[in-house]
């Protein structure tokens, strides 16, 4: 089936699973509205790694349906002004394009990324992954900085019929100069506002926009 998939989430080209442990390298940055944001600095990166996590009072399939719908990313993804699929590889894999409206005086950023959806062997977790790639399907735009490195994921774990634990993590080198205070501000706002808006959207649309059951039944396993 040809489902348009646009994903913002972790990478797994080698088939490995993202490490989820929060150790002493991570710092608690923000706790509000049942959302916790952790962050840590990485040498050579101009943007800290962040991880946001929260609980959705919703079925896991409903949440996944919203994350993989590229046409609606602008409605909940923080500062996203353009998102579209460049190439469908399979029902669970795609190459997609995202553009982010950066605050003045920073130039907008964009990205071309490979994304994949997988389910664990118990069927209790779904992993939505992405990694920046070089691709000619979307030429670079004057005045917009192409992000050269970005890896991240949404990891969703079933806690009950209508209760899901959601983790959103991104590690990126966003290229160019970014003032430290703006990088730190974005590290908090990007995961927090994205998770808040996604949660509100999921609660609003409910099951009305969920994907067919065979989409989930046919996902590759990890």
C-alpha positions as CSV (number, residue, x, y, z in Angstrom):
1,X,0.0,0.0,0.0
2,X,1.2,3.5,-0.7
3,X,0.9,5.5,2.5
4,X,2.7,8.8,2.7
5,X,5.0,8.5,5.6
6,X,6.9,11.4,7.0
7,X,8.6,10.7,10.3
8,X,10.5,12.6,12.8
9,X,12.3,10.1,14.9
10,X,15.4,7.9,15.5
11,X,17.8,6.1,13.2
12,X,18.4,2.5,12.8
13,X,20.1,1.7,9.5
14,X,22.1,-1.0,11.1
15,X,19.1,-2.4,12.9
16,X,20.3,-1.4,16.4
17,X,17.9,-0.1,19.1
18,X,18.4,3.4,20.6
19,X,19.8,3.5,24.2
20,X,17.2,4.9,26.6
21,X,19.0,5.0,29.9
22,X,19.3,8.5,31.4
23,X,22.6,8.5,33.2
24,X,24.7,11.2,35.0
25,X,25.6,12.8,31.6
26,X,22.0,14.0,31.3
27,X,20.7,17.1,33.0
28,X,17.1,17.7,33.8
29,X,16.2,20.9,31.9
30,X,12.4,21.2,32.3
31,X,9.6,19.5,34.1
32,X,6.1,20.8,33.4
33,X,2.7,19.6,32.1
34,X,3.7,16.0,32.8
35,X,6.6,16.4,30.4
36,X,10.3,16.0,31.4
37,X,13.1,17.3,29.2
38,X,16.7,16.0,29.7
39,X,19.7,17.4,27.8
40,X,23.4,16.9,27.5
41,X,26.3,18.6,25.7
42,X,28.4,16.8,23.1
43,X,31.9,18.0,22.1
44,X,31.9,19.5,18.6
45,X,28.1,20.0,18.5
46,X,26.5,23.5,18.4
47,X,23.2,22.1,19.6
48,X,22.7,20.0,22.8
49,X,21.2,16.5,22.6
50,X,17.6,16.5,24.1
51,X,15.2,13.9,25.2
52,X,11.6,14.6,26.1
53,X,9.2,12.1,27.6
54,X,5.6,12.1,28.8
55,X,2.5,9.9,29.0
56,X,-0.4,10.1,26.5
57,X,-3.8,9.0,27.6
58,X,-4.3,7.5,24.1
59,X,-4.0,4.3,22.1
60,X,-0.5,3.9,20.6
61,X,-1.8,3.4,17.1
62,X,-3.6,6.8,17.2
63,X,-0.3,8.5,18.2
64,X,1.7,6.8,15.4
65,X,-1.0,7.8,12.9
66,X,-0.3,11.4,13.6
67,X,3.5,11.2,13.7
68,X,3.6,9.6,10.3
69,X,1.2,11.9,8.6
70,X,3.5,14.5,6.9
71,X,0.6,16.7,5.8
72,X,-0.2,17.6,9.4
73,X,3.3,18.2,10.8
74,X,3.0,21.9,10.5
75,X,0.1,21.8,13.0
76,X,2.0,20.3,15.9
77,X,5.8,20.1,15.2
78,X,7.5,23.1,16.8
79,X,8.3,25.9,14.2
80,X,7.9,23.4,11.3
81,X,6.7,25.4,8.2
82,X,7.1,22.7,5.5
83,X,7.1,18.9,5.6
84,X,6.6,16.4,2.8
85,X,7.6,13.0,1.6
86,X,10.2,13.0,-1.2
87,X,10.2,9.2,-1.8
88,X,8.2,6.3,-0.4
89,X,10.5,3.3,-0.1
90,X,8.0,0.9,1.5
91,X,5.0,1.1,3.7
92,X,7.3,1.7,6.7
93,X,10.2,3.6,5.1
94,X,10.5,7.0,3.4
95,X,12.7,9.9,2.6
96,X,11.2,13.1,3.7
97,X,11.9,16.9,3.8
98,X,11.3,19.3,6.7
99,X,12.0,23.0,7.0
100,X,12.1,24.9,10.3
101,X,11.4,28.6,10.8
102,X,14.3,29.8,12.9
103,X,14.0,33.0,15.1
104,X,15.7,36.2,13.9
105,X,18.6,36.6,13.3
106,X,19.2,32.9,12.6
107,X,18.6,31.5,9.1
108,X,15.9,28.8,8.6
109,X,17.1,25.2,8.7
110,X,16.0,22.3,6.6
111,X,16.7,18.6,6.4
112,X,16.4,15.6,4.1
113,X,16.1,12.4,6.1
114,X,15.6,8.7,5.9
115,X,12.9,7.4,8.2
116,X,11.7,4.0,9.3
117,X,8.9,2.6,11.5
118,X,9.5,-0.7,13.4
119,X,7.7,-2.6,16.2
120,X,9.5,-4.7,18.8
121,X,8.9,-8.5,18.9
122,X,6.5,-8.4,21.8
123,X,4.3,-5.8,20.0
124,X,4.4,-3.5,23.0
125,X,6.7,-0.8,21.5
126,X,6.8,1.1,18.2
127,X,10.0,2.9,17.2
128,X,9.8,5.8,14.6
129,X,13.4,6.6,13.6
130,X,15.1,9.1,11.3
131,X,18.6,10.1,10.2
132,X,19.8,13.0,8.0
133,X,21.0,11.9,4.6
134,X,22.4,13.6,1.5
135,X,19.8,13.4,-1.3
136,X,19.3,15.3,-4.6
137,X,15.5,15.1,-4.4
138,X,15.4,18.4,-2.6
139,X,18.0,20.9,-3.8
140,X,19.4,23.3,-1.2
141,X,17.6,26.7,-1.0
142,X,19.4,30.1,-0.9
143,X,19.3,31.5,2.6
144,X,18.3,28.2,4.2
145,X,21.0,26.1,6.0
146,X,20.8,22.4,5.3
147,X,21.3,20.4,8.5
148,X,24.2,18.0,7.9
149,X,23.7,15.7,10.9
150,X,20.6,14.7,12.8
151,X,19.6,11.5,14.4
152,X,16.5,11.0,16.5
153,X,13.5,8.9,17.4
154,X,10.0,8.7,18.8
155,X,9.7,5.5,21.0
156,X,6.2,4.6,22.1
157,X,5.5,2.0,24.7
158,X,2.1,0.6,25.5
159,X,1.2,1.0,29.2
160,X,-2.5,0.2,28.8
161,X,-5.3,0.1,26.2
162,X,-5.4,3.9,26.1
163,X,-2.1,4.8,27.8
164,X,1.3,5.2,26.1
165,X,4.7,6.3,27.2
166,X,6.3,8.6,24.6
167,X,10.0,9.4,24.3
168,X,11.3,12.0,21.7
169,X,15.0,12.3,21.3
170,X,17.2,14.3,18.9
171,X,21.0,14.6,18.4
172,X,21.9,17.2,15.8
173,X,24.6,19.4,14.4
174,X,22.5,22.1,12.9
175,X,25.5,23.9,11.1
176,X,26.3,27.6,11.1
177,X,26.6,29.9,14.1
178,X,23.9,29.8,16.7
179,X,24.2,31.9,19.9
180,X,24.4,29.7,23.0
181,X,21.3,31.1,24.6
182,X,19.2,30.4,21.5
183,X,20.5,26.9,21.3
184,X,19.6,26.3,24.9
185,X,16.2,27.8,24.5
186,X,15.5,25.7,21.4
187,X,16.7,22.6,23.3
188,X,13.8,23.1,25.8
189,X,11.1,24.5,23.5
190,X,11.5,22.0,20.6
191,X,10.7,18.8,22.6
192,X,8.4,20.4,25.1
193,X,6.2,22.3,22.6
194,X,6.3,19.5,20.1
195,X,5.1,16.9,22.6
196,X,2.4,19.3,24.1
197,X,1.0,20.1,20.6
198,X,1.2,16.4,19.5
199,X,-0.7,15.4,22.6
200,X,-3.4,18.0,22.1
201,X,-3.8,17.0,18.5
202,X,-4.1,13.3,19.4
203,X,-6.7,14.1,21.9
204,X,-8.6,16.2,19.4
205,X,-8.7,13.8,16.4
206,X,-8.9,10.6,18.4
207,X,-9.4,7.5,16.3
208,X,-10.8,9.3,13.3
209,X,-7.5,9.4,11.5
210,X,-5.8,6.2,12.6
211,X,-4.0,4.0,10.0
212,X,-5.3,0.6,8.9
213,X,-4.6,-2.3,11.1
214,X,-2.5,-4.0,8.5
215,X,0.0,-1.1,8.5
216,X,0.9,-2.1,12.1
217,X,0.7,-5.9,11.5
218,X,3.2,-5.6,8.6
219,X,5.8,-3.4,10.4
220,X,9.4,-4.8,10.5
221,X,10.5,-6.0,13.9
222,X,13.5,-5.2,16.1
